[in-house]
Amino acid sequence: MDRTAQLTAARGTEPDIAYDPPPVPCDLHRSAAAVLEANWTGASTVPSKRLYPHQWSWDSAFIAIGLRHLSALRAQTELETLLAAQWGDGRVPHIVFNPAVPLDAYFPSPDFWRSSTAGRTAGAPRTVQTSGIVQPPVHALAAWLVHRADPELSRARGFLARVYPRLAAWHRYLLHRRDLGGAGLVSVVHPWEQGMDNSPCWDAPLARVRPAPARSFRRADLDHGAAEDRPTDLDYGRYVRLATDYRDRGYADGHGDFAVEDPSFNALLIASEHALARIAHELGAPGTARHARAERLTGVLVERLWDPGRGMFFCRDVVTGEQIGERGVSGLIPLLLPALPREQVTALVATLTGPHFGLGTTTRLVPSYDLLGESFDPHRYWRGPAWFNTGWLIERGLRTHGERERADALAEALPAIAAASGFAEYVDPYTGEPCGTRDFAWTAALALDLVHGTAGRAPGAGVSPAAGETFGKSSDRDSRGGERG
């Protein structure tokens, strides 16, 4: 038996929740693991069995980050399954459809996207149906963290060697095909691509989009979620119109009615460039050029999307060339970046803890939108509720820049509220009241990751010791994988 088979077989005999357990038995660990087990399909994890019954791109990246504490093999498989559906032009589609799921279980379904025919020129796979748009590029960061969870198994399976070319192609697609503003930043061409689908940040650019007729589609999301928590029919009609037009252009990238440079999407690309540099170093190649590119893009992000008067980053409408004045959580996510200048770090922390987001004063979690904004709604999808993935990213950012006390408070609040809410999709930022669906996979996965970071530490000793160096340069030892993290 070769080494890969030995390691895989050995791990296969262990209970799923026994891998790398906390030093003290933890109910949250067990309940989060149960959510991930229930949502596992055999090759990937669905976000929610009823509401989102397929594989979603950035969900799988966050899910893998949590799964690494249960089974490094399963976490690797999660990412490998997603990347197997990559298109020839390098894009990683935002949905990989499960053919066993009925077409009417989710809209837009495979027969809407028609990826294998409409996407033929762009290299859509023929053997699996996908959507034609993308989601934020968290994948290289996830791959690096998954590798670090069990470097021995990762090396034995050739995990990084197999995913690196796909991740590099994914970044090339974004950097070259999606630089619609011409300055180096990536543009999203649909609100669903940015991941914060219904944010008020999209209201202005969406207003010029003629909605698809209501009779031309049927929303499946309202079968499983309250209408008052979901996007309006008018907004949904605009989403459908944008997706239809993109499909009918053969998924060719260029200027349509909607093109936006978003701070969160670009910050996640920069963080993943740093991670990809580490992966390259692990594989014996220099990562210097990728670190340099990430630092250059950080400068471009500050130059184009930073507003010093309001102390945060804002989206830029590429069609009009103007910044979009809505304060969304997206504008705080660049706190994640290790090369962000201290001036911006200080201002972002002040904005995060000030009246517009209230962290540590009026809220325990970070709202998705300005508490003082006209469009704020504590329950409606991305228009105010707190989400666990954005909270996890901001916790990492605070820790990266030495804001340990605030990071500790957030790292303790996120898992506690996740468990109390039944691992809700999102929650009221004031009360923690659950909204959306329950047993949501990335909520469970990221709560699990934070629990493993805090387990066994003394009060005030800091969380997840690797967090501060996750995105930046490292010693040779760390670049080779180091110890489990």
C-alpha positions as a printed Julia matrix, in Angstrom:
485×3 Matrix{Float64}:
   0.0    0.0     0.0
   1.46   3.41   -0.95
   1.75   6.26    1.52
  -1.34   8.08    0.22
  -3.47   4.97    0.62
  -2.07   4.33    4.1
  -2.88   7.85    5.29
  -6.31   7.87    3.66
  -7.18   4.46    5.09
  -6.01   5.44    8.54
  -8.19   8.52    8.55
 -11.11   6.6     7.15
 -11.25   4.44   10.29
 -11.68   7.45   12.57
 -15.09   8.92   13.43
 -15.59  12.12   11.48
 -15.78  14.3    14.58
 -12.71  12.76   16.22
 -10.13  14.45   14.02
  -8.2   17.16   15.88
 -10.82  17.57   18.67
 -10.7   20.41   21.19
  -8.86  19.48   24.39
 -12.13  19.77   26.33
 -15.37  18.15   25.07
 -17.41  20.83   23.34
 -21.11  20.69   22.55
 -20.71  23.28   19.8
 -18.04  21.15   18.13
 -20.41  18.18   18.05
 -23.44  20.14   16.86
 -21.48  22.0    14.15
 -20.0   18.72   12.97
 -23.52  17.24   12.78
 -24.64  20.1    10.49
 -21.7   19.53    8.16
 -22.3   15.79    8.15
 -25.99  16.24    7.32
 -25.17  18.62    4.44
 -22.43  16.38    2.97
 -23.35  14.77   -0.37
 -20.41  12.4    -0.7
 -18.19  14.75   -2.71
 -19.16  18.23   -1.51
 -21.32  20.09    1.0
 -24.55  21.92    0.22
 -25.08  25.22    2.05
 -28.61  24.15    2.99
 -30.4   20.95    2.03
 -33.68  22.65    1.09
 -32.91  26.25    0.17
 -29.52  25.75   -1.55
 -29.34  22.07   -2.64
 -26.26  22.35   -4.91
 -22.58  23.25   -4.44
 -21.78  26.96   -4.15
 -18.32  28.33   -4.84
 -17.37  30.59   -1.94
 -19.52  28.54    0.42
 -17.32  25.53   -0.32
 -14.18  27.53    0.43
 -15.49  28.59    3.85
 -16.87  25.11    4.5
 -13.46  23.55    3.76
 -11.87  25.88    6.32
 -14.12  24.36    8.99
 -14.06  20.81    7.64
 -10.27  20.67    8.07
 -10.89  20.26   11.81
 -13.07  17.2    11.19
 -11.4   15.54    8.23
  -8.55  16.99    6.22
  -9.37  14.52    3.46
 -12.96  15.71    3.24
 -11.84  19.35    3.21
  -9.48  18.63    0.33
 -12.23  16.77   -1.53
 -14.59  19.73   -1.08
 -12.22  22.03   -2.96
 -11.21  19.43   -5.54
 -14.86  18.78   -6.44
 -15.51  22.47   -7.01
 -12.36  23.01   -9.07
 -13.18  20.0   -11.25
 -16.04  22.1   -12.67
 -13.72  24.97  -13.69
 -14.23  26.39  -17.17
 -11.55  26.43  -19.86
 -11.11  30.21  -19.56
 -10.26  29.77  -15.87
 -13.49  30.91  -14.23
 -14.79  28.92  -11.27
 -18.6   28.93  -11.54
 -20.66  30.06   -8.59
 -22.88  26.94   -8.67
 -22.07  23.35   -9.55
 -25.39  21.59  -10.05
 -26.24  18.17   -8.65
 -28.06  16.29  -11.43
 -30.02  14.3    -8.83
 -31.81  17.45   -7.63
 -35.11  18.22   -9.45
 -34.98  21.27  -11.71
 -37.76  23.03   -9.83
 -35.94  22.78   -6.48
 -33.84  25.86   -7.19
 -34.03  28.8    -9.59
 -32.11  29.67  -11.72
 -31.68  25.99  -12.53
 -29.33  24.31  -15.04
 -31.84  24.74  -17.86
 -31.67  28.51  -17.33
 -27.86  28.79  -17.38
 -27.35  26.31  -20.29
 -23.66  26.25  -19.45
 -22.59  23.42  -21.74
 -24.1   25.15  -24.79
 -24.13  28.9   -24.07
 -20.72  28.63  -22.41
 -19.07  26.44  -25.03
 -16.84  29.23  -26.38
 -15.67  30.05  -22.84
 -14.8   26.4   -22.21
 -17.67  25.33  -19.98
 -17.4   21.64  -19.03
 -19.58  19.22  -20.97
 -20.06  16.6   -18.28
 -21.35  18.81  -15.46
 -23.86  21.65  -15.45
 -22.9   24.93  -13.76
 -23.9   28.56  -13.61
 -21.96  31.02  -15.78
 -21.09  33.68  -13.21
 -18.5   33.54  -10.42
 -18.14  34.27   -6.7
 -15.37  35.74   -4.53
 -11.98  33.99   -4.86
 -11.49  32.63   -1.33
 -10.26  29.3    -2.67
  -6.47  29.66   -2.54
  -6.72  30.9     1.03
  -8.92  27.9     1.88
  -6.53  25.49    0.13
  -3.56  26.81    2.1
  -5.39  26.5     5.43
  -6.58  23.01    4.53
  -3.02  22.0     3.68
  -1.76  23.29    7.02
  -4.34  21.18    8.87
  -2.54  17.99    7.81
   0.57  18.69    5.7
   1.56  15.02    5.66
  -1.69  13.87    4.1
  -1.72  16.86    1.74
   1.77  16.07    0.45
   1.06  12.37    0.17
  -2.03  13.03   -1.95
  -0.37  15.77   -4.0
  -3.23  18.06   -3.0
  -1.49  21.4    -3.54
   0.25  20.22   -6.72
  -3.14  19.35   -8.23
  -5.06  22.45   -7.18
  -2.32  25.03   -7.78
  -2.62  25.16  -11.61
  -6.4   25.53  -11.35
  -6.13  28.27   -8.74
  -3.52  30.1   -10.81
  -5.79  29.92  -13.88
  -8.71  31.21  -11.79
  -6.7   34.24  -10.68
  -5.49  34.88  -14.25
  -9.08  34.92  -15.48
 -10.06  37.52  -12.87
  -6.99  39.7   -13.31
  -7.08  39.76  -17.11
 -10.69  39.18  -18.19
 -12.41  41.12  -15.42
 -10.29  44.26  -15.26
 -13.16  46.23  -16.82
 -12.1   49.51  -15.2
  -8.58  49.31  -16.62
  -6.74  50.0   -13.35
  -6.06  46.42  -12.25
  -9.05  45.76   -9.99
 -11.61  43.04  -10.74
 -15.18  43.98  -11.67
 -18.23  41.92  -10.86
 -20.94  41.81  -13.54
 -23.8   40.59  -11.34
 -24.66  41.17   -7.64
 -24.62  37.4    -7.09
 -20.94  37.35   -8.04
 -19.95  39.54   -5.13
 -21.8   37.21   -2.76
 -23.67  39.92   -0.85
 -26.54  39.59   -3.27
 -29.1   42.09   -2.03
 -26.85  44.79   -0.58
 -28.02  48.42   -0.91
 -24.64  48.99   -2.58
 -26.2   47.55   -5.75
 -29.36  49.68   -5.76
 -27.98  52.52   -7.89
 -26.35  50.42  -10.64
 -29.31  48.02  -10.65
 -31.75  50.89  -11.17
 -30.7   51.16  -14.82
 -31.41  47.45  -15.44
 -34.8   46.65  -16.97
 -36.22  43.74  -14.94
 -37.26  40.49  -16.56
 -41.04  40.03  -16.59
 -42.32  38.4   -13.4
 -44.13  35.74  -15.46
 -40.84  34.61  -17.03
 -39.49  32.92  -13.88
 -40.64  31.32  -10.64
 -38.71  31.97   -7.44
 -38.03  28.76   -5.5
 -36.43  30.62   -2.56
 -39.8   31.82   -1.26
 -40.85  28.2    -0.72
 -38.27  27.97    2.07
 -37.76  31.54    3.33
 -39.97  34.39    4.49
 -40.64  36.96    1.76
 -39.84  39.82    4.14
 -36.33  38.4     4.63
 -35.6   37.86    0.94
 -34.92  40.17   -2.07
 -37.99  41.85   -3.55
 -39.57  40.59   -6.8
 -38.36  43.78   -8.54
 -34.75  43.15   -7.53
 -35.04  39.5    -8.48
 -36.34  40.49  -11.91
 -33.22  42.61  -12.39
 -30.97  39.74  -11.29
 -32.63  37.49  -13.85
 -32.28  40.09  -16.61
 -28.54  40.52  -15.98
 -27.96  36.76  -15.93
 -30.03  36.27  -19.09
 -28.13  38.94  -21.0
 -24.76  37.54  -19.89
 -25.8   34.03  -20.95
 -27.06  35.27  -24.32
 -23.66  36.89  -24.95
 -22.06  33.46  -24.51
 -20.73  34.54  -21.11
 -18.32  36.93  -22.84
 -16.88  39.53  -20.47
 -17.19  43.2   -21.25
 -19.26  46.21  -20.37
 -22.89  45.42  -19.74
 -25.42  47.36  -17.7
 -23.76  46.31  -14.45
 -20.02  46.4   -13.7
 -18.77  47.25  -10.22
 -15.35  47.24   -8.54
 -16.06  45.89   -5.09
 -13.64  46.21   -2.14
 -14.46  42.83   -0.58
 -14.13  40.82   -3.81
 -10.77  42.45   -4.55
  -9.52  42.12   -0.97
 -10.27  38.4    -1.07
  -8.38  38.09   -4.35
  -5.4   39.87   -2.78
  -5.5   37.63    0.3
  -5.67  34.59   -1.95
  -2.7   35.86   -3.98
  -0.7   35.89   -0.75
  -1.92  32.35   -0.06
  -1.08  31.25   -3.6
   2.45  32.58   -3.07
   2.75  30.32   -0.05
   1.43  27.37   -2.01
   4.0   28.03   -4.74
   6.75  28.13   -2.12
   5.56  24.83   -0.65
   5.81  23.32   -4.15
   9.36  24.58   -4.59
   8.66  27.64   -6.73
   9.28  31.27   -5.74
   6.23  33.16   -4.52
   7.87  36.57   -4.6
   6.02  37.82   -7.69
   2.65  36.89   -6.21
   3.39  38.65   -2.92
   4.49  41.7    -4.93
   1.31  41.6    -7.03
  -0.81  41.37   -3.89
   0.92  44.38   -2.37
   0.59  46.35   -5.62
  -3.13  45.56   -5.8
  -3.51  46.67   -2.18
  -2.19  50.06   -3.26
  -4.62  50.21   -6.2
  -7.48  49.28   -3.89
  -6.63  52.18   -1.6
  -6.19  54.56   -4.52
  -9.51  53.77   -6.21
 -11.92  52.69   -3.49
 -10.82  54.38   -0.25
 -12.71  57.41    1.07
 -10.63  59.14    3.77
 -13.49  61.39    4.83
 -15.75  58.46    5.67
 -13.05  56.09    6.85
 -13.83  53.03    4.75
 -13.78  51.53    1.26
 -16.65  51.99   -1.21
 -17.73  50.25   -4.39
 -17.06  51.98   -7.69
 -19.61  51.87  -10.51
 -17.43  51.18  -13.56
 -20.18  52.32  -15.95
 -20.38  55.84  -14.46
 -16.9   56.0   -12.93
 -18.39  57.14   -9.62
 -18.12  55.69   -6.13
 -21.32  54.24   -4.7
 -21.99  56.01   -1.41
 -23.58  53.17    0.56
 -21.71  51.85    3.61
 -21.73  48.07    3.32
 -19.72  45.49    5.23
 -17.81  44.93    2.0
 -16.0   48.19    2.68
 -14.57  46.78    5.93
 -13.26  43.46    4.58
  -9.93  44.96    3.31
  -8.93  45.05    6.99
  -7.89  41.48    6.15
  -4.9   42.63    4.11
  -1.45  42.51    5.74
   0.01  45.34    3.64
  -2.86  47.75    4.29
  -1.34  51.05    5.47
  -1.73  51.85    9.17
  -3.75  54.97    8.36
  -6.45  52.87    6.7
  -6.34  50.23    9.45
  -6.92  52.82   12.17
  -9.78  54.43   10.27
 -11.45  51.08    9.49
 -11.36  50.03   13.14
 -12.89  53.38   14.11
 -15.66  52.91   11.51
 -16.26  49.3    12.55
 -16.72  50.3    16.2
 -18.44  53.62   15.52
 -22.15  54.38   15.08
 -22.46  53.02   11.53
 -21.59  49.42   12.48
 -21.54  49.55   16.29
 -19.3   46.55   16.97
 -18.7   46.2    20.69
 -21.17  48.93   21.62
 -24.6   48.38   20.08
 -23.88  45.11   18.23
 -21.92  41.93   19.07
 -21.64  40.94   15.41
 -20.92  43.08   12.36
 -24.05  44.16   10.46
 -23.99  43.78    6.7
 -25.06  47.38    6.16
 -24.91  50.79    7.8
 -27.05  50.86   10.97
 -27.89  54.5    10.17
 -28.56  53.97    6.47
 -31.98  54.63    4.96
 -32.13  51.08    3.57
 -31.15  49.33    6.81
 -33.34  46.35    7.67
 -32.14  44.0    10.44
 -33.8   40.97    8.83
 -33.68  41.43    5.06
 -31.01  39.58    3.08
 -27.69  41.54    3.15
 -29.47  44.81    3.98
 -28.54  44.79    7.67
 -28.35  41.29    9.2
 -25.03  39.97   10.48
 -23.44  37.11    8.54
 -20.9   34.68    9.94
 -18.49  34.59    7.0
 -17.99  38.36    6.99
 -17.57  38.26   10.77
 -14.92  35.56   10.4
 -13.04  37.64    7.83
 -13.14  40.75   10.0
 -11.96  38.75   13.03
  -8.97  37.64   10.97
  -8.35  41.22    9.88
  -8.45  42.57   13.42
  -6.01  39.92   14.55
  -3.71  40.49   11.58
  -3.3   44.12   12.63
  -2.84  43.52   16.35
  -6.39  44.37   17.49
  -6.37  41.34   19.79
  -9.0   42.39   22.32
 -11.59  43.2    19.67
 -10.71  40.06   17.72
 -11.11  37.94   20.87
 -14.53  39.4    21.58
 -15.7   38.73   18.02
 -14.19  35.23   18.02
 -16.17  34.4    21.16
 -19.43  36.0    20.01
 -19.56  34.38   16.56
 -19.65  30.7    17.67
 -21.91  31.43   20.64
 -24.51  33.22   18.53
 -24.15  30.66   15.74
 -25.01  27.82   18.08
 -27.81  29.72   19.84
 -29.4   30.52   16.46
 -29.39  26.91   15.26
 -26.54  27.78   12.87
 -28.72  30.3    11.08
 -27.89  31.68    7.65
 -27.78  35.19    9.19
 -29.03  36.95   12.31
 -30.4   40.26   13.55
 -27.23  42.21   14.46
 -28.82  43.65   17.6
 -30.59  40.64   19.08
 -29.04  37.59   17.4
 -32.51  36.49   16.28
 -32.08  33.86   13.54
 -33.08  34.73    9.98
 -33.03  32.82    6.72
 -32.56  29.06    6.81
 -31.12  27.03    9.72
 -28.32  24.43    9.75
 -26.39  26.61    7.32
 -23.1   24.98    6.42
 -20.66  27.9     6.46
 -22.09  29.12    9.76
 -21.32  25.74   11.3
 -17.92  25.48    9.58
 -16.66  28.9    10.63
 -17.99  28.55   14.17
 -16.07  25.28   14.32
 -12.9   26.99   13.05
 -13.15  29.67   15.73
 -13.84  27.12   18.46
 -10.66  25.28   17.49
  -8.79  28.57   17.59
 -10.02  29.45   21.09
  -9.98  25.98   22.69
  -7.51  25.69   25.5
  -6.32  29.29   25.53
  -6.17  31.42   28.64
  -8.48  34.45   28.74
  -6.92  37.28   26.77
  -4.2   35.05   25.34
  -5.37  35.49   21.76
  -7.19  33.32   19.27
  -5.91  31.12   16.49
  -2.17  31.79   16.74
  -1.76  31.33   12.99
  -4.33  34.0    12.18
  -1.91  36.9    12.16
   0.33  35.27    9.56
  -2.29  33.53    7.44
  -2.24  36.11    4.68
   1.29  37.45    4.74
   4.84  36.28    4.25
   6.21  33.59    6.52
   9.33  31.77    7.57
  10.55  28.86    5.49
   9.25  26.48    8.11
   5.73  27.91    7.97
   5.78  27.94    4.18
   6.47  24.21    4.18
   3.29  23.65    6.12
   4.37  23.87    9.74
   2.12  22.3    12.34
  -1.6   21.79   12.31
  -3.61  25.03   12.31
